[in-house]
Amino acid sequence: MNEQLQRCFSSAQLNGLQLKNRLIKAGTFEGMTPEGKISPRLQQFHERIAQGGIAMTTIGYCAVENDGRLNENMMYMHEGIRRPLAAMIESLHSLGTKVSGQMGHGGGFSKNRHLERKRPLGPSFGINMLGVTQGMLFCDAMSHSDIKALIKTYQRSAVFMKSVGFDCLEIHFGHGYGLCQFMSPKTNRRKDEYGGSLNNRMRLPLQILEGVRHSVGEHFPIIGKISLTEGVKGGLDYDDAIEIAKLLEKGGIDGIITSGGTSTMNPMIMFRGGNILQPMLKAEKSALMRLMLHLAGPKLFKDYPYEELYFLEQAKRIRDAVDCNLIYVGGASSNASFETLMQHGFDFIQLGRTLLSDPDLPLQAQRQQTYTSRCNHCNECVATIEHPAGIHCTRFSPEAPTILQ
């Protein structure tokens, strides 16, 4: 094994956390928390990932409050889930894997039928595309008191998540969710100090980073996922990402995950490969939602052919701009790619679809110099997040025969 691959599979430090290698399970909403409750299936899913040799797994979309959930089947951080959440994390620790929690908030993008507020809240008044089928047509603009409350909510959630055993917190700054809505000129039309210039639009995300840091302490790892580009006219672009990364580094973040795209306007940029429209149409139960997908789908789900390391060139620009840890995600599915990323100075690699296809990827890649994942990037797994079995590979996982039927 050459020097770069040895680096990939050797231990590494993330602030005060020691990881056994540089491979991290990416945060992908598992769809295994019915009515917001932790299911045995969720624990089994992450235990299987842990058994495959991953250094750290990420519990996807841990909403910081009830109204931060995209739907009522996502979990949110509160005392009612303390015991099962702590037990799951303890089990994963016993398998030699660290656990990160992805702190998420949907902002003005929600179909959560259990909202405590009248409408979801975002930076500006607008259409709530996700909620149309539930009669939730609009989102409201956050007031200054709402903003202050949200910062405190992130702080409370951070304290709770550290107390139940999470080893790292990942703040979701990307993909069109709540904080990204503030960051993006496409969705943030505010005229106050939280809108306008990039520095203003970054004000809330940076205040939340500061609040979370204050809550967990100097040596607890905090990482953040950003969108290198939203891929839509008037949205965040690759040049913005460089400035965003610099501001997050100045704000004290320990690592930046260089993702891309937006779930609300152009999701295929983050996936590449097989178009997810047809699998989503097959999986969708709502007739109204199927009609909307038929009408808007071709524009929303654009075709982006898969290529290995499809974010590499733009992620390298971030590498040149900041000194903090960089965590690459996007089309890394072979030892050749891992080697390339190590050569270009990336500190860690997040894996998503390839681990669904083969949970033993870390162990296999360490044993086989020429390892290449069997994932073919069909992206049918994306449509399984609301499947009764939760997210899974449609070809190689035990649930595969039932998918999309």
N, C-alpha and C positions, 0 to 999 in steps of 0.2 A: 504494500500500500504506500502510495507516494506521500510526500510531506503535507500537501493540502488536504488530502482525505484523512490523514492522521489528525490534522487539526480539527476537521469536521467531527470526528468521532472521539475527540478527547474532551475532558472536562473544561468548563469555562465558567466565569464569574459574571453574574448580572446583579450589579450593586452588591448587596450582602448575601446573595443567593448563589450557591454552587450547583451547577447543572452538570450531569454526567456526560452529556454531549451537546452538540449545537443544533439539534433538531427539536422543534416545538410543534405540537399539534395546533393548527390554526383554529380560531374561534369560528365554528359553523353552527348555527342554531340547530339543535339536535331533534327538536320536535318530540321530546320524551318527557314533558312535564304537563300532563293533562290537568286542566284546571289550576295550573301553576304549582302542582305538587311534584316532588321528585319521585320518579318511578324506579323500580328495580332495573328496568331496561336502561335508564340513563346511567346508572352505576355500572352495569354490565358492559355498556358501550365503552366507557372510559377505562374500565379495568382491562378490556381487550386491547385497547390502544396502549395502555401501560405495559402489558405483558410483551408487547412487540418491541420494547426498548426505547420508546420516546423519552426524552429528557424531561419534558414538561407538557402536560395536556392542558387545554383551555376549555373551561366550561363556557359555552357560547351564550351570549346575550343574557347576562344577569341584570335584568332591569333594576334601576335604582329606586323605583317606586311603582306602584300599581299603574298609574297613568303613563308610565314610560314603556309599558308593554305594547307590542304591536298587536297582540291579540290576547285573549284571556287564558290561553294555554301556554303562555310563557311564565316563568317564575320571576318573582321580584324579591328583593332582599328585605326580609322582615323576620321577626322572632319566631313566627309560626313554622318556618322551615329550618330552624337552627339545628335540631337534632338529626334529621335525615341528611342535611347538607354536610354537617361536621362528620357524620359517620361515613359518608361517601368519600370525603377528602382523606379521612384517616385510612380507609381501605386502599386508596390510590397511593398514599405514602408508603404503606406496607409493601407495595409492589415496586418501590424504588423510583417512583415518579413524582415530580413536583407538580403543583396545580395552580394554574392562573385563572382568574375570574374576569370575564369581559364585561366591563361596566357599560351598559347601554341605556339609551333613552330614545324613543321614537319621535319625540317632538311633535310636529304637526302631521305625522304620518302614522295612522293607527286605525285598526278595525276592532279595537278592544271594546267589547260590549259592557264591560264592567268599569267604565270610566267613573271616577268620582267627580270630575268636573263636567260641565255641560258639553264641552268640545275639547279635543286635543289642542295643546298649545305649542306654537312654533315662534320663530322670530317675527313673522308677519302674518296678517290675515291672508288666507288663500284656500285653494281647493285641497281637500284631503282625499287624494286618489285612492288610497287603500281602503278608506271607509265608505266609499260610494255604495257598495252592495249592502252595507249595514245601515244605510240612511244617514251616515255621518259625513255629510258633504263638505263641511268646511272645518278649518282650524282657525283659532284665534291667535292674535299677537300677545306675547307675554308682556306683562307690565313689569315695572322695576321691582315691585314686591315679589312677583312670580320668579324673576331672575334670582333675587336674593334667596328665595325659598329653595330653588333648584340647587344652588351652590351648597346650601346646608344639607339638602337631600343626598347629594354625592358624598359629602363628608360623613354623614351618618352611615351610609352604605359601606363606605370604605372601612370605618371602624368595625362594623358588623362582619364584613368579609374577612378582615384580618383576624378577628376573634374566633371565627369558625375554622380557621386553618389554612386559608389560601396563602400561597407562597409569593404571589405576584398579582398585581392588578393591571389589567389592560383597559385603558379608557378608549372608547370607540369615538374617534374624531372623523370617521369617514363614511362612505357608502350612502350618503344622503340622509342619515339619521339626525337626531336632534341637534347635536353640537355642530355637525357638518352643515346643517341648515343655517346656523348662524354664520359659519365661515364662508358660505357660498354667496356670491352676489346674485345668483339666480333665485335664491329663496329668501335672502335677507334684504328687505327693502326699507329697513328702519332709517329714521332721520336723526336718531339720537346718538349717544356715544357708543352704542352697540351696532351701529350700521355705518355704511359708507366705505371708508378706507379698509384695507386689509387689517391694519392694526386695530381698528375699531371692531371689525368683525371677529377678530381673534380674542377680543377682551373677555368674553364669557368662557370660552374654552381654557384660556390661561388662568382665569380666576378659579375655575373648577380644578385644574391641575394643582394650583397653589393650595386649594382647600384640601384636596385628597392627600397631598404631601404632608400638610400639617397634621392630618388625621392619622397617618400610618407611620410617620417618622422618617428620618433622613436615610436610613439604611434599608428600608423596605422597597423592593423593586416596583417601579411604576413604568409601564410602557404604553405606547399609544399607536393606534392604527389610523393612518391617513389615506386619503385618495390622492394619488399622484395627479390624476385628472378626473373630472366628472364626465368628460366626453360629450358635453352638450354646449351649444352656443350660449355664451353668457355665464357659464359656470366656472368652477375652479379649473385651472390648467396646470401644465407641468411647471411653468415658471412660478406660479403661486406656491406650488408644493415646496420649492426650495426655501422660500421665505417663511412658510409655515413651519418647516423643519427647524429653521434657525430660531424662530420664536419659541418653539417647544423646548429646544435644547437650552435656550437662555432661561426658560421657566423651570428647568430642573428635571426634565424627563430623563429616564435612564435608557430608553430604547424607543426607536421609531420603526413601525411596521409599514413598509412601502407597498400598499395595496393600490387599488384604483377602481374607478367606476362609481355608480350610484344605483342602489336598489330601486330608487323611485323614478329614474329617468333613462339610464343606460347601463343595465346590469351586465351585459355581455362583455364589456371591457374587462371586468374582473375575472371572467371565466375563460373566454376564448374556446374554440372548438365547436362541438355540436350545439346548435341553437336550442334553447330551452323552451321555446314556445310550444311545440307539439307535445312534449312530455307534460307541460303544465296544463294544457288543454285536456289531456287524457286524465290527469289527476284531479282537476277542478270539479267539485260537486255542485257549485252554484251555477244555475243556468244563466243568471245575469252576469256573473263574473266571466263565464265562458264567452258570452256575447261580447263583453268588453275586450277580452283577450283577442277575439277574432277581429274586432274593429281596430284596436290600438296596437295589438301585438307586433305586427310587421314593422311598425315605426319604433316601438319600444325595444324590441329584441332584435338588434342588428346582428349581422353576420361578421364575426371576427375569427378567421382561421387560426387554429392553434399553432403555436410555435414555442419551442422550449425557451424558457427565460424571457418571456415576452415583455416584462417590465425592466429588464436589466439596464438598458441604455439610460433610461430616465432615472432609475434608482441609483446609478453610478453618479449622476449629478448631485443627488442628495449626499452620497458618500463623500464627495469632494467638498461639500458645504458645511458638514457638521462632524464633530468628533465623538458624539455619543454613540452607543450601540445602534447598529442598523440591522434590522430583521427583515430579510427578503421573503416575499411571498409572490407567487405567480409563475407557474410553469417550471418548477424544479422537480423533475421526476427521474433523475438518474445520477449515478455517481459522477458522471462527466459534468453534469450541471452543478453538483455540490462542489466539485473541484474548482470550477470556474468562479463560483461565488466566493469561495475562500480566497482565491487569487486576487479578487477585486476588493478584498477587505471587508466583506460583510461578516458580521459577528455571529449571527444565528440565521436559521432558515425555518420558516413556517411551512407546514404541509397540510393540505386539506383533502382534496379528492383522492390523492394517491394513498392516503392512509385509510380511506373508506374502502378502496379497492384491495389494499393489502396492509392490514394493521401491523404486520411483522416487518415492514419496510426498514426500520432502523437496523434491526438485527441482520436481515438479509443483505442490506447494502454494506454493512461492516464486514460480512463474510465473503462477498463476491465483488471483486475489483470492478467488473464490467456491469454491475447491476443497473437494470432499467425497469421502472415500474410497469406493471401490466395494465394500468389505467389507460384507457384510450380517449379520455377527455370527451366522452359523449355528452356529459353534463345531465344525464337523466337523474342522477342523484339529487340534483337541485330541486326537482319536483317532488321529492319524497319527504320534505320537511313536515308536511301535514298528513303523511301516511300513518296509519295506525301503529306501524312498527317504528316510526321515526326515520330519520335520514339514514340511508344506506346505499351501497353500490348495487345497481340493478343487475349486475352480471356475476359478481363473485361472492356476495354476502348470503347468509342463510335465508334472508327474506326475499331474495331476488325473484323466485317464481311468482310471488304475489304482487309484485310492484305494478302499479298502473292498471290493475285489473278492476 
